[in-house]
Amino acid sequence: MKHTKCYIPEYPRPQFVRSDWTNLNGEWAFAFGEEVTEAEALKGNLSRVINVPFSYETKLSGIADETSHKTVWYSKSICGKKGKRAILHFDGADYQTTVWINGKRVGEHVGAYARFSFDVTKYLTKAENLLVVRCVDPDHPAQVRGKQRWEKENFGCWYVQTTGIYKTVWMEYVEDVYLTALKITPVLQDYSVRFDVSVNAPSEDVEVRFDVSFNGKRVQTACVCVSDLENSVSVRLNSDKLTYQAEVWGMNHPNLYDVDVTVYKGGKLVDSVGSYFGLREFKAKDGQLLLNNQPYYLRLVLDQGYWPESGITPPSEEALVKDIELCKAMGFNGARKHQKVEDERFFYYADVMGYAVWCELPSNHWVSDDASCAITKEWLEIVRQNYNHPSLLTWVIFNESWGVRNIAQSAEQQNLATGLYYLTKSIDPVRPVVSNDGWVHAKSDILSLHHYEQNGEKLFSVYDSIEKLTEGKGTLSHFLPFAEGYCYEGQPIVMSEFGGTAYVRDEANGWGYGIGVKDDTDYLNRFGGLIRAIEKMNISGYCYTQVTDVEQEVNGLLYPDRSPKVPLEEIAKRNGK
């Protein structure tokens, strides 16, 4: 595997890399809220030990308690660096996180699926400092939950909850002037790239320099004076030594440019950040999905990113690589990451391995004004955090009307979905955005459909014409393609959930979307028949449910430990490979 120039093993933010950092994962003191008072917790008097970044519900946390505890406490000793500012990062903590250092409140973040950070420099007053974290995670369905249950036991396709810290916690050290944001927008049309940058203290004597290289050879250099809060510069990438095929990013040639970003204050170097980008364009146009202006057929697999020992937290960086390798071996060219925002290192490996990703907002399951405000804030954080990854091809806002149950007729809920569509477009005008994946779309760049018929011929009969695909003829009313007031406008069509075949002999031991198969031959015949049915439709691709079994759900192509149910090559033979 060819890594980017800035790659550091286990580094949690692979597109914005600084070499001066400390990983805080590992052993922390821990307690459930009912076991300790706030006063005692702020002194670090916590009776348990937990292995961060794994939530207490998982085996790898060392606790493995699946009962719901709405408040959890953590503490750990941390150090600063003399003459440096210290930035404390949480890559993921669910749901309301409050941070103290040496008994003083640092700040709070609300949400579960986006990174958040605090400048903690002024709080680090000792050689060793006490970091205390409290996470409060209500079980109400109004908050963004994804597939986390809000009842005492698993039900349907909802699984054990994730509480508290579940992604990497880390520190990095910077000078008084440093880069705070880097947005990279490649423009395939004229072989250019735009850099939008921010620093914490802009002024007339602050300059940011970009050195772009490809395969170790310098391509271009550009500079911009950073005197305002946001600044940008465009760089042409044309080079006589490079060819179009060598330069563009695609699934079969995931070529990446390296970028060294340096910040100068009064001519003195004060910050260095490593990054990268892919020169590529993915868009919905004239009823097709186009990758680099060529029609591209999606063969995605639904990927919920659960592991039996660690829940929604990857057990290791190698586990992320293995998942992509297994899916590619089965003939899939990408994944719809379903109801979670994956560890950013997954996007990195998708970038370097050539693997398409749909990024989805984990759903809330309740309608209220407060919920609308909360999901809007969290979604925009997610979009900004993951914008730069070339493998990320599509944004998905809602799924199957979860959180907007009455979107078919409700103007308020339609406006929420359409408003989030346009807010996403305000940050990312290029990528396609799906407003409500599966059915009852409001404004949307792709018409995505879900159907779990297990017989391929019957599935095709439901969608054997453009009218049936776009008008929902023969489909139940609550599965109609569009909400009232919206209609088909020539969008590309993707069957974004289908399959879900249960691989069980005894349905009492698990469930899927259909009677369990009799044997391996039956399983492969059913899979192949469904794929052939989709391929006969006049659409732009599909997303098969799903990669692995997850807890009580046994409709994966692989078992939870990633061992195959049938030979991978047999799946690939039937998957258009």
C-alpha positions in Angstrom: 0.0 0.0 0.0 1.3 3.4 -1.0 0.8 5.9 1.9 0.7 9.6 1.6 3.8 11.7 2.6 2.1 12.9 5.8 0.9 9.5 7.0 1.7 8.7 10.7 0.5 5.3 12.0 -2.5 5.7 14.3 -2.7 9.5 13.8 -6.4 10.2 14.1 -6.7 13.2 11.7 -4.9 12.0 8.6 -5.6 15.0 6.3 -4.3 17.6 8.8 -1.2 16.1 10.3 1.3 17.7 12.8 4.2 15.7 14.0 4.1 17.1 17.6 1.3 15.2 19.3 0.5 12.7 22.1 -2.0 9.9 21.9 -4.0 9.8 25.2 -5.7 6.4 24.5 -5.1 3.7 27.0 -5.9 3.3 30.7 -8.1 6.0 32.3 -9.8 6.1 35.7 -13.6 5.6 35.3 -16.9 5.6 37.2 -20.6 5.5 36.5 -22.5 8.6 37.5 -24.4 6.9 40.3 -21.1 5.7 41.9 -19.5 9.1 42.5 -20.3 12.7 43.4 -19.2 15.5 41.1 -16.9 16.8 43.8 -15.2 13.5 44.2 -15.0 13.0 40.4 -13.3 16.4 39.9 -10.6 15.2 42.3 -10.1 12.1 40.1 -11.5 9.7 42.8 -12.9 7.2 40.3 -13.1 3.5 41.3 -12.9 1.7 38.0 -10.4 1.5 35.1 -11.4 1.7 31.4 -9.4 1.3 28.2 -10.1 4.4 26.1 -11.2 4.7 23.3 -13.6 1.8 23.8 -17.0 2.5 25.4 -17.8 0.8 28.7 -20.4 -1.5 26.9 -17.6 -3.3 24.9 -15.2 -6.1 25.8 -12.1 -4.1 24.8 -13.0 -1.4 27.3 -12.3 -3.9 30.1 -15.8 -3.4 31.6 -18.3 -5.0 29.2 -21.5 -3.8 30.9 -24.3 -3.4 28.4 -26.8 -1.9 30.9 -27.6 1.8 30.4 -25.7 4.3 32.5 -26.6 7.9 31.5 -23.6 9.6 33.1 -20.0 8.4 33.0 -16.8 10.0 34.4 -13.2 9.7 33.2 -9.9 11.1 34.5 -6.3 10.9 33.4 -3.0 12.7 34.1 -1.8 14.9 31.2 1.2 17.1 30.5 1.8 20.2 28.4 5.0 21.3 26.6 6.9 24.4 27.7 6.6 27.2 25.3 3.8 25.5 23.3 0.1 25.9 23.2 -1.8 22.6 23.9 -4.9 21.6 21.9 -7.0 18.8 23.3 -9.0 16.8 20.8 -11.9 14.3 21.2 -12.5 12.5 18.0 -15.8 11.1 19.3 -17.7 11.2 22.6 -21.4 10.6 23.0 -23.3 12.8 23.8 -22.9 15.8 26.1 -19.2 16.1 27.0 -17.9 18.5 29.7 -14.1 18.8 30.3 -12.3 20.1 33.4 -8.5 20.4 34.0 -7.2 20.8 37.6 -10.8 21.4 38.7 -11.5 24.2 36.3 -14.2 23.9 33.7 -12.7 24.0 30.2 -15.7 23.7 28.0 -18.6 21.5 26.7 -19.6 19.9 23.4 -23.0 18.4 22.5 -23.1 15.7 19.8 -21.8 12.3 19.1 -20.3 12.0 15.7 -17.9 14.9 15.1 -14.5 15.8 16.4 -14.3 18.7 18.9 -11.3 20.5 20.5 -10.3 22.8 23.3 -7.2 25.0 23.7 -6.2 24.0 27.2 -2.9 25.9 27.5 -4.0 28.2 30.3 -5.3 25.3 32.4 -2.1 23.3 32.4 -0.5 24.8 35.5 1.5 21.8 36.8 4.0 19.3 35.5 1.2 16.8 35.6 -2.4 18.0 35.3 -5.7 16.2 36.1 -8.0 15.9 33.1 -11.6 15.0 34.1 -14.3 14.3 31.5 -18.0 13.8 32.1 -20.3 12.4 29.4 -24.1 12.5 29.8 -25.9 10.4 27.3 -29.7 10.4 27.6 -31.6 7.6 26.1 -34.2 9.8 24.4 -34.7 9.2 20.6 -34.7 12.9 19.9 -30.9 13.0 19.9 -28.8 11.8 17.0 -28.4 8.1 17.8 -28.0 6.1 14.6 -28.5 2.4 15.4 -28.1 2.8 19.2 -31.1 1.5 21.1 -33.0 3.7 23.5 -34.8 0.8 25.2 -33.3 -1.6 27.7 -32.9 -4.4 25.2 -32.1 -4.6 21.5 -35.1 -4.5 19.2 -35.6 -4.6 15.4 -32.3 -3.4 13.9 -31.2 -1.3 16.9 -28.3 -2.4 18.9 -26.5 -1.8 22.2 -25.9 1.8 22.9 -22.5 3.6 22.9 -21.9 5.9 25.8 -19.1 8.3 26.4 -15.7 8.4 24.7 -15.5 6.0 21.8 -12.8 7.5 19.5 -9.3 8.7 20.1 -8.4 11.4 22.6 -5.2 13.2 21.8 -3.1 16.4 22.3 -1.1 18.4 19.9 1.3 21.2 20.5 1.5 24.4 18.5 3.0 27.9 18.5 0.9 31.0 19.3 0.0 31.4 15.7 -1.2 28.3 14.0 -3.4 26.9 11.2 -7.0 26.2 12.3 -8.7 25.1 9.1 -7.8 23.8 5.7 -10.4 23.2 3.0 -9.1 21.6 -0.2 -11.3 21.7 -3.4 -9.8 20.1 -6.6 -11.2 21.4 -9.9 -10.9 18.8 -12.6 -12.0 21.1 -15.3 -8.9 23.3 -15.3 -6.5 21.1 -13.3 -6.4 23.3 -10.3 -7.0 23.1 -6.6 -8.3 25.7 -4.2 -7.1 26.0 -0.7 -9.2 27.8 1.9 -7.3 28.4 5.1 -7.8 30.0 8.5 -5.3 30.8 11.3 -6.1 31.5 14.9 -4.6 35.0 14.8 -4.7 36.5 11.3 -2.7 39.6 10.6 -0.8 41.4 7.7 2.4 39.6 8.5 1.0 36.1 8.5 1.6 34.1 5.4 0.6 30.5 4.5 2.6 28.6 1.9 1.5 25.5 0.0 4.0 23.1 -1.6 2.2 20.6 -3.8 4.0 17.4 -4.9 3.1 14.3 -6.8 5.1 11.0 -6.5 7.8 13.0 -4.7 8.2 15.6 -7.4 7.2 19.2 -6.7 4.3 20.4 -8.9 3.4 23.9 -7.7 4.0 26.3 -4.9 1.6 29.1 -3.8 1.4 31.6 -0.9 -1.4 33.7 0.6 -1.4 36.5 3.2 -3.8 35.6 6.0 -5.1 38.9 7.2 -8.7 37.9 7.5 -10.6 35.1 9.2 -10.9 33.1 5.9 -8.5 33.2 3.0 -8.1 31.3 -0.2 -5.8 30.7 -3.1 -6.1 28.6 -6.3 -3.2 26.7 -7.8 -2.9 25.3 -11.3 -1.5 21.8 -11.4 -0.6 21.4 -15.1 2.8 19.9 -15.6 4.6 18.7 -18.8 5.9 15.7 -16.8 2.5 14.4 -15.8 -0.3 12.8 -17.8 -4.0 13.0 -17.2 -4.2 9.3 -16.3 -1.4 9.5 -13.8 -2.9 12.5 -12.1 -6.5 11.9 -11.5 -8.0 10.0 -8.5 -10.2 7.0 -9.3 -11.0 3.5 -8.0 -8.4 1.8 -10.2 -5.8 4.5 -9.8 -6.2 6.3 -6.4 -3.5 8.9 -7.2 -3.0 11.5 -4.5 -1.1 14.8 -4.4 0.9 15.6 -1.2 0.7 19.1 0.3 3.0 20.7 2.8 1.4 23.6 4.4 3.6 26.0 6.3 2.7 29.2 8.3 5.0 32.1 8.7 4.7 35.0 11.2 6.9 38.0 10.3 9.0 35.6 8.1 9.5 33.1 10.9 8.1 29.5 10.5 5.5 28.9 13.2 3.4 25.9 12.0 3.7 23.0 9.6 0.8 20.7 8.5 0.9 17.8 6.1 -2.1 17.0 3.9 -3.1 15.5 0.6 -5.9 15.6 -2.0 -7.2 13.7 -5.0 -7.9 15.4 -8.3 -11.4 14.0 -9.0 -14.9 15.0 -9.6 -18.1 13.1 -8.8 -21.4 14.5 -9.8 -25.0 13.6 -10.7 -25.8 14.8 -14.2 -28.3 13.9 -17.0 -29.5 10.9 -15.1 -26.1 9.4 -14.6 -23.4 9.4 -11.9 -20.1 10.6 -13.3 -16.7 10.1 -11.9 -14.2 12.3 -13.7 -16.8 12.9 -16.4 -17.3 9.2 -17.1 -20.4 7.2 -16.2 -19.7 5.2 -13.0 -21.7 2.3 -11.8 -21.9 1.9 -8.1 -21.5 -1.5 -6.5 -21.7 -0.5 -2.9 -22.2 -2.6 0.3 -24.0 -1.4 3.4 -21.5 -1.1 6.1 -22.5 -0.5 9.7 -19.0 -0.7 11.1 -19.6 -2.9 14.2 -17.1 -5.3 15.7 -18.1 -7.9 18.3 -15.4 -6.9 20.7 -15.6 -3.1 20.3 -19.0 -2.0 19.1 -18.8 1.0 16.7 -15.1 1.6 17.6 -12.6 0.0 15.2 -10.5 -2.4 17.3 -7.4 -1.3 15.3 -6.2 0.5 12.2 -5.6 -2.9 10.6 -9.3 -3.7 11.1 -10.3 -0.8 8.9 -7.9 -2.0 6.1 -9.2 -5.5 6.4 -12.8 -4.4 5.9 -12.0 -2.6 2.7 -9.9 -5.5 1.4 -12.7 -8.0 2.1 -15.3 -5.9 0.4 -13.2 -5.3 -2.7 -12.5 -9.1 -2.8 -16.2 -9.6 -3.0 -16.5 -7.3 -6.0 -17.8 -4.1 -4.3 -16.3 -0.7 -5.2 -17.4 1.2 -2.2 -19.6 1.3 0.9 -22.5 3.3 2.3 -21.4 3.8 5.9 -24.8 3.4 7.5 -26.0 5.3 10.6 -22.5 6.2 11.9 -19.6 8.5 10.9 -16.6 6.2 10.7 -13.2 6.8 12.2 -11.5 9.3 9.9 -8.7 6.8 9.3 -11.3 4.7 7.3 -11.7 7.6 4.9 -7.9 7.8 4.6 -7.6 4.1 3.7 -10.5 4.5 1.2 -8.6 7.4 -0.3 -5.3 5.5 -0.7 -7.0 2.2 -1.7 -9.5 3.5 -4.2 -12.9 2.8 -2.4 -16.0 4.9 -2.7 -17.8 6.1 0.4 -21.3 7.5 1.1 -21.3 9.5 4.4 -24.5 9.5 6.3 -25.9 11.4 9.2 -26.8 9.0 12.0 -30.5 9.5 12.6 -32.5 10.9 15.4 -35.9 9.3 15.8 -38.1 12.2 17.1 -39.4 15.4 15.7 -39.0 18.6 17.6 -37.5 22.1 17.1 -34.7 21.3 19.5 -33.9 18.1 17.6 -33.8 20.0 14.3 -31.4 22.6 15.7 -29.2 19.8 17.2 -28.9 17.7 14.0 -28.3 20.8 11.9 -25.3 21.8 14.0 -23.9 18.3 14.2 -24.4 17.6 10.5 -22.5 20.7 9.4 -19.6 19.7 11.8 -19.5 16.3 10.1 -19.5 17.8 6.6 -16.7 20.2 7.3 -14.6 17.6 9.1 -14.7 15.1 6.2 -15.0 17.4 3.2 -11.4 16.9 1.9 -11.5 13.1 1.4 -11.6 12.2 -2.3 -13.2 8.8 -1.6 -16.2 10.5 -0.1 -18.6 10.8 -3.0 -22.1 11.4 -1.6 -23.7 12.9 1.5 -26.9 11.3 3.0 -28.9 13.3 5.4 -32.0 11.2 6.5 -32.6 7.5 6.2 -36.0 6.0 5.5 -37.8 9.0 7.1 -36.2 8.3 10.5 -36.5 11.5 12.5 -39.0 12.9 9.9 -41.7 10.3 10.0 -44.4 12.5 8.4 -42.2 13.9 5.6 -44.6 12.6 2.9 -47.2 15.3 3.9 -45.5 17.5 6.4 -44.3 20.8 5.0 -42.2 21.4 8.1 -40.3 18.1 7.8 -39.9 18.5 4.0 -38.4 22.0 4.7 -36.0 20.5 7.2 -34.7 17.9 4.7 -34.6 20.4 1.9 -33.0 23.0 4.2 -30.3 20.6 5.2 -29.8 19.7 1.5 -29.1 23.4 0.7 -27.0 24.0 3.8 -24.8 21.0 2.7 -24.6 22.5 -0.8 -23.5 25.8 0.7 -20.4 24.1 2.0 -20.0 21.4 -0.7 -21.6 22.5 -4.0 -20.1 19.6 -6.0 -21.0 16.3 -4.3 -24.5 14.8 -4.7 -26.7 15.1 -1.6 -29.5 12.6 -0.7 -32.2 14.2 1.4 -34.0 11.0 2.6 -32.5 7.8 1.5 -34.9 5.0 0.5 -38.1 6.7 -0.3 -40.2 9.9 0.1 -37.5 12.3 -1.1 -37.6 16.0 -0.7 -35.0 17.9 -2.7 -32.3 15.3 -3.7 -29.6 14.8 -6.3 -30.1 11.0 -6.4 -33.3 9.0 -6.3 -32.4 6.2 -3.9 -34.7 3.2 -3.3 -34.9 0.4 -0.7 -36.6 -2.9 -1.4 -36.0 -6.2 0.4 -37.8 -8.6 -1.9 -35.8 -11.9 -1.8 -36.7 -13.2 -5.2 -34.8 -11.5 -8.1 -37.5 -11.9 -10.7 -40.2 -10.4 -8.4 -37.9 -7.6 -7.5 -37.3 -6.8 -11.2 -41.1 -6.9 -11.9 -41.6 -4.1 -9.4 -39.0 -1.8 -11.1 -38.9 -2.9 -14.7 -39.7 0.5 -16.1 -38.7 4.1 -15.5 -42.3 4.8 -14.4 -42.2 2.2 -11.7 -38.8 3.4 -10.5 -39.8 7.0 -10.3 -43.5 6.9 -9.5 -43.6 4.0 -7.1 -46.2 2.1 -9.1 -46.9 -1.2 -7.4 -45.3 0.1 -4.2 -47.0 0.8 -0.9 -47.9 4.5 -0.4 -45.4 5.1 2.4 -42.6 3.8 0.1 -43.4 6.3 -2.7 -40.2 7.9 -4.2 -41.2 11.5 -3.5 -42.9 13.6 -0.8 -45.9 15.6 -1.8 -44.9 18.6 -3.9 -41.7 16.9 -5.2 -41.3 14.8 -8.3 -38.7 13.1 -10.4 -36.4 15.6 -12.2 -34.1 13.2 -14.1 -31.9 12.2 -11.1 -29.7 9.2 -11.3 -31.3 6.2 -9.5 -29.6 3.9 -7.1 -31.1 0.9 -5.3 -29.4 1.9 -2.0 -30.7 -1.0 0.1 -31.7 -4.5 -1.0 -30.8 -8.1 -0.2 -30.5 -8.6 3.5 -30.7 -12.4 3.2 -30.7 -14.1 6.5 -28.1 -16.9 6.6 -29.6 -19.0 9.4 -31.1 -22.4 9.6 -33.3 -21.3 12.6 -35.0 -18.0 12.4 -35.2 -17.9 16.3 -31.5 -17.3 16.4 -31.5 -14.1 14.4 -33.3 -12.2 11.7 -32.9 -10.8 8.2 -35.1 -9.6 5.5 -36.5 -13.0 4.4 -36.6 -16.6 5.3 -33.2 -18.1 6.0 -31.5 -19.9 3.2 -31.3 -23.7 3.2 -27.6 -24.0 2.3 -24.7 -22.3 0.6 -26.0 -23.0 -2.9 -29.4 -21.4 -2.0 -27.6 -18.4 -0.5 -25.4 -17.8 -3.6 -28.3 -18.3 -6.0 -30.4 -15.8 -4.1 -27.6 -13.3 -4.0 -26.9 -13.8 -7.7 -30.5 -13.5 -8.6 -30.9 -10.2 -6.8 -27.8 -8.7 -8.4 -28.9 -9.7 -11.9 -32.3 -8.1 -11.2 -30.7 -4.9 -10.2 -28.3 -4.9 -13.2 -31.3 -5.2 -15.6 -32.8 -2.0 -14.3 -32.1 1.3 -15.9 -30.3 2.7 -12.8 -26.8 3.8 -11.8 -25.9 1.2 -9.2 -26.8 -0.4 -5.9 -25.9 -0.9 -2.3 -26.3 -4.5 -1.0 -27.3 -5.1 2.7 -24.8 -5.8 4.3 -21.1 -6.5 5.0 -21.4 -8.4 8.3 -23.9 -9.7 10.8 -24.5 -7.2 13.6 -25.7 -8.5 17.0 -29.2 -9.9 16.4 -29.1 -9.1 12.7 -27.8 -12.1 10.7 -28.0 -10.8 7.1 -24.4 -10.1 6.5 -22.1 -11.6 3.8 -19.6 -12.1 6.6 -19.9 -13.2 10.2 -19.2 -10.5 12.9 -15.6 -11.6 13.2 -15.2 -11.0 9.4 -15.0 -14.7 8.5 -16.9 -15.5 5.2 -20.1 -17.4 5.1 -19.3 -18.5 1.6 -16.1 -18.2 -0.4 -15.4 -14.5 -1.3 -14.7 -15.4 -4.9 -18.1 -16.9 -5.3 -19.7 -13.6 -4.2 -17.4 -11.7 -6.6 -18.4 -14.0 -9.5 -22.0 -12.9 -9.0 -21.2 -9.3 -8.3 -20.3 -8.1 -11.7 -16.6 -8.8 -11.2 
